[in-house]
Amino acid sequence: MRALMAAQIFSGYGGDAGPLLREIIARTPAVMGKVRAELPAGFSEQRADRMLDGLWASAMALEAMPPE
């Protein structure tokens, strides 16, 4: 989380990473759909599910974090 806070200062978001985090979280379902649609034929569905479930879990963990 500290790395994200430092990065947002350099990206023009100032001292509040909230808007950046909300944008990342809001885009996560669309990104997951795009990744799934672009997986090569024969890519393991089980592997894709694990990878995308992990991405979703990370987004939900970010959403659950209290504002600093």
N, CA, C and O atoms as a GROMACS GRO file, in nm:
protein
  272
    1MET      N    1   0.083  -0.119   0.000
    1MET     CA    2   0.000   0.000   0.000
    1MET      C    3   0.087   0.126   0.000
    1MET      O    4   0.055   0.224  -0.067
    2ARG      N    5   0.197   0.123   0.074
    2ARG     CA    6   0.284   0.240   0.078
    2ARG      C    7   0.342   0.271  -0.059
    2ARG      O    8   0.358   0.387  -0.096
    3ALA      N    9   0.375   0.165  -0.135
    3ALA     CA   10   0.428   0.186  -0.269
    3ALA      C   11   0.324   0.253  -0.357
    3ALA      O   12   0.358   0.339  -0.438
    4LEU      N   13   0.198   0.214  -0.343
    4LEU     CA   14   0.092   0.277  -0.420
    4LEU      C   15   0.076   0.423  -0.381
    4LEU      O   16   0.058   0.509  -0.467
    5MET      N   17   0.084   0.451  -0.253
    5MET     CA   18   0.072   0.589  -0.207
    5MET      C   19   0.186   0.675  -0.263
    5MET      O   20   0.164   0.788  -0.304
    6ALA      N   21   0.307   0.620  -0.264
    6ALA     CA   22   0.421   0.694  -0.320
    6ALA      C   23   0.404   0.714  -0.469
    6ALA      O   24   0.432   0.822  -0.521
    7ALA      N   25   0.357   0.611  -0.538
    7ALA     CA   26   0.340   0.621  -0.684
    7ALA      C   27   0.234   0.724  -0.720
    7ALA      O   28   0.249   0.795  -0.819
    8GLN      N   29   0.128   0.732  -0.643
    8GLN     CA   30   0.022   0.826  -0.677
    8GLN      C   31   0.067   0.971  -0.663
    8GLN      O   32   0.014   1.058  -0.732
    9ILE      N   33   0.162   0.999  -0.577
    9ILE     CA   34   0.215   1.134  -0.564
    9ILE      C   35   0.283   1.176  -0.694
    9ILE      O   36   0.269   1.289  -0.739
   10PHE      N   37   0.356   1.081  -0.756
   10PHE     CA   38   0.428   1.110  -0.879
   10PHE      C   39   0.337   1.107  -1.001
   10PHE      O   40   0.377   1.155  -1.108
   11SER      N   41   0.217   1.052  -0.988
   11SER     CA   42   0.129   1.041  -1.104
   11SER      C   43   0.027   1.154  -1.112
   11SER      O   44  -0.059   1.153  -1.200
   12GLY      N   45   0.036   1.250  -1.023
   12GLY     CA   46  -0.054   1.363  -1.028
   12GLY      C   47  -0.179   1.349  -0.944
   12GLY      O   48  -0.268   1.433  -0.954
   13TYR      N   49  -0.188   1.247  -0.861
   13TYR     CA   50  -0.305   1.230  -0.777
   13TYR      C   51  -0.290   1.298  -0.641
   13TYR      O   52  -0.378   1.288  -0.556
   14GLY      N   53  -0.180   1.368  -0.620
   14GLY     CA   54  -0.161   1.440  -0.495
   14GLY      C   55  -0.148   1.348  -0.376
   14GLY      O   56  -0.086   1.242  -0.386
   15GLY      N   57  -0.205   1.387  -0.264
   15GLY     CA   58  -0.190   1.310  -0.141
   15GLY      C   59  -0.302   1.212  -0.115
   15GLY      O   60  -0.305   1.151  -0.008
   16ASP      N   61  -0.396   1.196  -0.209
   16ASP     CA   62  -0.510   1.109  -0.186
   16ASP      C   63  -0.517   1.003  -0.295
   16ASP      O   64  -0.546   1.035  -0.411
   17ALA      N   65  -0.490   0.880  -0.260
   17ALA     CA   66  -0.493   0.771  -0.357
   17ALA      C   67  -0.634   0.717  -0.376
   17ALA      O   68  -0.656   0.631  -0.462
   18GLY      N   69  -0.728   0.766  -0.301
   18GLY     CA   70  -0.866   0.716  -0.309
   18GLY      C   71  -0.923   0.714  -0.449
   18GLY      O   72  -0.973   0.611  -0.493
   19PRO      N   73  -0.917   0.826  -0.522
   19PRO     CA   74  -0.972   0.825  -0.658
   19PRO      C   75  -0.903   0.724  -0.750
   19PRO      O   76  -0.969   0.659  -0.831
   20LEU      N   77  -0.773   0.711  -0.737
   20LEU     CA   78  -0.700   0.614  -0.819
   20LEU      C   79  -0.743   0.472  -0.784
   20LEU      O   80  -0.768   0.392  -0.874
   21LEU      N   81  -0.754   0.441  -0.657
   21LEU     CA   82  -0.796   0.307  -0.615
   21LEU      C   83  -0.938   0.277  -0.661
   21LEU      O   84  -0.965   0.167  -0.709
   22ARG      N   85  -1.028   0.374  -0.648
   22ARG     CA   86  -1.166   0.352  -0.693
   22ARG      C   87  -1.172   0.326  -0.843
   22ARG      O   88  -1.251   0.244  -0.889
   23GLU      N   89  -1.089   0.396  -0.918
   23GLU     CA   90  -1.084   0.376  -1.064
   23GLU      C   91  -1.032   0.235  -1.097
   23GLU      O   92  -1.087   0.166  -1.183
   24ILE      N   93  -0.926   0.194  -1.029
   24ILE     CA   94  -0.871   0.060  -1.051
   24ILE      C   95  -0.976  -0.046  -1.017
   24ILE      O   96  -0.996  -0.140  -1.094
   25ILE      N   97  -1.041  -0.031  -0.905
   25ILE     CA   98  -1.142  -0.128  -0.862
   25ILE      C   99  -1.259  -0.131  -0.960
   25ILE      O  100  -1.307  -0.238  -0.996
   26ALA      N  101  -1.304  -0.014  -1.003
   26ALA     CA  102  -1.417  -0.007  -1.096
   26ALA      C  103  -1.384  -0.072  -1.231
   26ALA      O  104  -1.473  -0.128  -1.295
   27ARG      N  105  -1.260  -0.063  -1.274
   27ARG     CA  106  -1.221  -0.120  -1.404
   27ARG      C  107  -1.190  -0.269  -1.399
   27ARG      O  108  -1.179  -0.333  -1.503
   28THR      N  109  -1.176  -0.322  -1.280
   28THR     CA  110  -1.133  -0.462  -1.267
   28THR      C  111  -1.224  -0.561  -1.339
   28THR      O  112  -1.171  -0.646  -1.411
   29PRO      N  113  -1.357  -0.555  -1.326
   29PRO     CA  114  -1.440  -0.653  -1.398
   29PRO      C  115  -1.421  -0.647  -1.550
   29PRO      O  116  -1.415  -0.751  -1.615
   30ALA      N  117  -1.412  -0.528  -1.606
   30ALA     CA  118  -1.393  -0.516  -1.751
   30ALA      C  119  -1.257  -0.571  -1.793
   30ALA      O  120  -1.246  -0.637  -1.896
   31VAL      N  121  -1.155  -0.544  -1.714
   31VAL     CA  122  -1.022  -0.597  -1.743
   31VAL      C  123  -1.023  -0.749  -1.738
   31VAL      O  124  -0.964  -0.815  -1.823
   32MET      N  125  -1.090  -0.803  -1.638
   32MET     CA  126  -1.098  -0.948  -1.626
   32MET      C  127  -1.166  -1.009  -1.749
   32MET      O  128  -1.121  -1.110  -1.801
   33GLY      N  129  -1.274  -0.947  -1.794
   33GLY     CA  130  -1.344  -0.996  -1.913
   33GLY      C  131  -1.258  -0.989  -2.036
   33GLY      O  132  -1.257  -1.081  -2.118
   34LYS      N  133  -1.184  -0.879  -2.051
   34LYS     CA  134  -1.097  -0.863  -2.167
   34LYS      C  135  -0.984  -0.966  -2.166
   34LYS      O  136  -0.952  -1.025  -2.269
   35VAL      N  137  -0.925  -0.987  -2.050
   35VAL     CA  138  -0.818  -1.087  -2.039
   35VAL      C  139  -0.873  -1.225  -2.075
   35VAL      O  140  -0.811  -1.298  -2.153
   36ARG      N  141  -0.988  -1.260  -2.020
   36ARG     CA  142  -1.047  -1.392  -2.047
   36ARG      C  143  -1.076  -1.407  -2.198
   36ARG      O  144  -1.051  -1.513  -2.255
   37ALA      N  145  -1.126  -1.302  -2.261
   37ALA     CA  146  -1.159  -1.307  -2.404
   37ALA      C  147  -1.036  -1.321  -2.491
   37ALA      O  148  -1.043  -1.375  -2.602
   38GLU      N  149  -0.922  -1.274  -2.443
   38GLU     CA  150  -0.801  -1.275  -2.524
   38GLU      C  151  -0.705  -1.390  -2.491
   38GLU      O  152  -0.596  -1.398  -2.548
   39LEU      N  153  -0.746  -1.478  -2.402
   39LEU     CA  154  -0.660  -1.594  -2.372
   39LEU      C  155  -0.654  -1.683  -2.496
   39LEU      O  156  -0.753  -1.699  -2.568
   40PRO      N  157  -0.538  -1.739  -2.521
   40PRO     CA  158  -0.525  -1.825  -2.639
   40PRO      C  159  -0.608  -1.952  -2.626
   40PRO      O  160  -0.635  -2.001  -2.516
   41ALA      N  161  -0.649  -2.005  -2.740
   41ALA     CA  162  -0.722  -2.131  -2.742
   41ALA      C  163  -0.641  -2.237  -2.669
   41ALA      O  164  -0.519  -2.246  -2.685
   42GLY      N  165  -0.709  -2.315  -2.589
   42GLY     CA  166  -0.641  -2.421  -2.516
   42GLY      C  167  -0.583  -2.378  -2.382
   42GLY      O  168  -0.530  -2.461  -2.308
   43PHE      N  169  -0.591  -2.248  -2.350
   43PHE     CA  170  -0.540  -2.202  -2.221
   43PHE      C  171  -0.624  -2.267  -2.112
   43PHE      O  172  -0.746  -2.274  -2.123
   44SER      N  173  -0.560  -2.314  -2.010
   44SER     CA  174  -0.628  -2.384  -1.901
   44SER      C  175  -0.732  -2.294  -1.834
   44SER      O  176  -0.700  -2.188  -1.781
   45GLU      N  177  -0.858  -2.340  -1.839
   45GLU     CA  178  -0.966  -2.264  -1.775
   45GLU      C  179  -0.944  -2.256  -1.625
   45GLU      O  180  -0.974  -2.155  -1.562
   46GLN      N  181  -0.892  -2.364  -1.568
   46GLN     CA  182  -0.864  -2.366  -1.425
   46GLN      C  183  -0.756  -2.264  -1.389
   46GLN      O  184  -0.768  -2.193  -1.288
   47ARG      N  185  -0.652  -2.256  -1.470
   47ARG     CA  186  -0.545  -2.158  -1.445
   47ARG      C  187  -0.598  -2.015  -1.460
   47ARG      O  188  -0.566  -1.928  -1.380
   48ALA      N  189  -0.680  -1.992  -1.563
   48ALA     CA  190  -0.739  -1.860  -1.584
   48ALA      C  191  -0.826  -1.821  -1.465
   48ALA      O  192  -0.821  -1.708  -1.417
   49ASP      N  193  -0.907  -1.916  -1.418
   49ASP     CA  194  -0.994  -1.888  -1.303
   49ASP      C  195  -0.912  -1.850  -1.181
   49ASP      O  196  -0.945  -1.754  -1.111
   50ARG      N  197  -0.806  -1.925  -1.154
   50ARG     CA  198  -0.722  -1.894  -1.036
   50ARG      C  199  -0.659  -1.756  -1.049
   50ARG      O  200  -0.655  -1.679  -0.953
   51MET      N  201  -0.608  -1.727  -1.167
   51MET     CA  202  -0.542  -1.599  -1.190
   51MET      C  203  -0.641  -1.483  -1.174
   51MET      O  204  -0.613  -1.384  -1.105
   52LEU      N  205  -0.757  -1.495  -1.238
   52LEU     CA  206  -0.855  -1.386  -1.233
   52LEU      C  207  -0.924  -1.378  -1.097
   52LEU      O  208  -0.960  -1.269  -1.053
   53ASP      N  209  -0.943  -1.492  -1.031
   53ASP     CA  210  -0.997  -1.488  -0.896
   53ASP      C  211  -0.902  -1.414  -0.802
   53ASP      O  212  -0.945  -1.340  -0.713
   54GLY      N  213  -0.771  -1.433  -0.822
   54GLY     CA  214  -0.673  -1.361  -0.742
   54GLY      C  215  -0.676  -1.211  -0.767
   54GLY      O  216  -0.663  -1.131  -0.674
   55LEU      N  217  -0.693  -1.175  -0.894
   55LEU     CA  218  -0.705  -1.033  -0.928
   55LEU      C  219  -0.828  -0.973  -0.860
   55LEU      O  220  -0.821  -0.864  -0.803
   56TRP      N  221  -0.940  -1.044  -0.868
   56TRP     CA  222  -1.064  -0.996  -0.806
   56TRP      C  223  -1.048  -0.984  -0.654
   56TRP      O  224  -1.091  -0.886  -0.594
   57ALA      N  225  -0.986  -1.084  -0.592
   57ALA     CA  226  -0.965  -1.080  -0.447
   57ALA      C  227  -0.878  -0.961  -0.408
   57ALA      O  228  -0.902  -0.898  -0.305
   58SER      N  229  -0.779  -0.930  -0.489
   58SER     CA  230  -0.693  -0.814  -0.460
   58SER      C  231  -0.772  -0.684  -0.472
   58SER      O  232  -0.756  -0.594  -0.389
   59ALA      N  233  -0.856  -0.674  -0.573
   59ALA     CA  234  -0.938  -0.554  -0.588
   59ALA      C  235  -1.032  -0.537  -0.470
   59ALA      O  236  -1.052  -0.426  -0.420
   60MET      N  237  -1.091  -0.647  -0.425
   60MET     CA  238  -1.184  -0.640  -0.313
   60MET      C  239  -1.110  -0.607  -0.182
   60MET      O  240  -1.164  -0.540  -0.094
   61ALA      N  241  -0.987  -0.656  -0.170
   61ALA     CA  242  -0.907  -0.622  -0.051
   61ALA      C  243  -0.875  -0.473  -0.051
   61ALA      O  244  -0.880  -0.408   0.054
   62LEU      N  245  -0.843  -0.418  -0.167
   62LEU     CA  246  -0.819  -0.273  -0.174
   62LEU      C  247  -0.944  -0.195  -0.138
   62LEU      O  248  -0.938  -0.096  -0.066
   63GLU      N  249  -1.059  -0.241  -0.189
   63GLU     CA  250  -1.183  -0.172  -0.162
   63GLU      C  251  -1.217  -0.174  -0.013
   63GLU      O  252  -1.276  -0.079   0.040
   64ALA      N  253  -1.181  -0.282   0.055
   64ALA     CA  254  -1.213  -0.297   0.197
   64ALA      C  255  -1.120  -0.219   0.289
   64ALA      O  256  -1.150  -0.201   0.407
   65MET      N  257  -1.006  -0.173   0.236
   65MET     CA  258  -0.911  -0.101   0.320
   65MET      C  259  -0.968   0.034   0.364
   65MET      O  260  -1.029   0.105   0.284
   66PRO      N  261  -0.946   0.067   0.488
   66PRO     CA  262  -0.992   0.199   0.534
   66PRO      C  263  -0.907   0.308   0.472
   66PRO      O  264  -0.788   0.288   0.447
   67PRO      N  265  -0.965   0.424   0.447
   67PRO     CA  266  -0.886   0.537   0.393
   67PRO      C  267  -0.778   0.577   0.493
   67PRO      O  268  -0.798   0.572   0.615
   68GLU      N  269  -0.664   0.617   0.439
   68GLU     CA  270  -0.556   0.660   0.529
   68GLU      C  271  -0.551   0.810   0.537
   68GLU      O  272  -0.467   0.866   0.607
   0.00000   0.00000   0.00000
